[in-house]
């Protein structure tokens, strides 16, 4: 256990102010991707954590973040996020017992239909 005092609000505010926006956006996107992958059953012991309703929500949120921020974070950062999003959308379609129609899957209203 550390004897150091917990950081105060001013310290945390100063720390977050030093983080570039692109880093915050990509970090949030990676968290959404990871959570969606777990809910798609793609993690170890996948079926134990599989929840397609939760995965749909996370993929939708990820699509909104990626679509809205793509012009602000440059192609260098946006392209891998788009690729990850597409992979999750395809994995969702494969995991679904009754797949959504093209253009109706999670996030597809924002990204357009996703095909394999």
Secondary structure, 3 states (H helix, E strand, C coil): CCCCCCCCHHHHHHHHHCCCHHHHHHHHHHHHHHHHHHHCCCCCCHHHHCCHHHHHHHHHHHHHHHHHHHHHHHHHHHHHHHHHHHHHHHHHHHHCCCCCCCCCCCCHHHHCCCCC
